[in-house]
Amino acid sequence: GENVEQHPSTLSVQEGDSAVIKCTYSDSASNYFPWYKQELGKRPQLIIDIRSNVGEKKDQRIAVTLNKTAKHFSLHITETQPEDSAVYFCAANTPNFGNEKLTFGTGTRLTIIP
Amino acid sequence: GAGVSQSPSNKVTEKGKDVELRCDPISGHTALYWYRQSLGQGLEFLIYFQGNSAPDKSGLPSDRFSAERTGGSVSTLTIQRTQQEDSAVYLCASSPLTGVHSPLHFGNGTRLTVT
């Protein structure tokens, strides 16, 4: 089955600097890679996703890149702000004739230092 | 509209007892997932329901765990003879469509503590 690895497990950056979180996946059939943000005590929520037919996607201060050949994808947050502090999870799908499940990474706890 | 609802929000139980956790997905969502999140850990896949198809139970950690989804809506996750290692937050998520990469909508979870 799919195996998703995520690094680093914790990350502290100065407010205003950039943060990068990296994930690798094992199943070459995976074609959908979402990122979820979980603030303390809250439910995970989708912040951005990318499909395998594109290499990069941006949404304001966040961007995702995908390298299908190397089977890795990354989340980039620029001009970080205190509200970016949270746990971020990457995920990859396991396609199966219209059904699919998401396998998540182990999460990255991002702390923005004011 | 209402989001994914889980109950109870917290459950403390004695080792060896059975527990039932409930999930009410968003109306019309055909896909329903259960994940487990242990303290400081990632989201561990447990089981996935999609419409009338047979559920994907590949993530259930032991035969003490079972889940059902009645009428394509409400789901219950049952843990029999609970153990301390079962202590975790159990998250339910639903999704409206299949095969088109719809986002998962998570509930707030049930925090299970086995004493």
Interface residues (C-beta under 8 A of the other chain):
Chain A: G1 Q6 Y32 P34 Y36 K42 R43 P44 Q45 L46 D49 R51 F89 A91 N93 P95 F97 G98 N99 E100 K101 L102 T103 F104 G105 T106 G107
Chain B: A31 Y33 Y35 Q41 G42 L43 E44 F45 Y48 Q50 S53 D56 S58 L91 T98 G99 H101 P103 L104 F106 G107 N108 G109
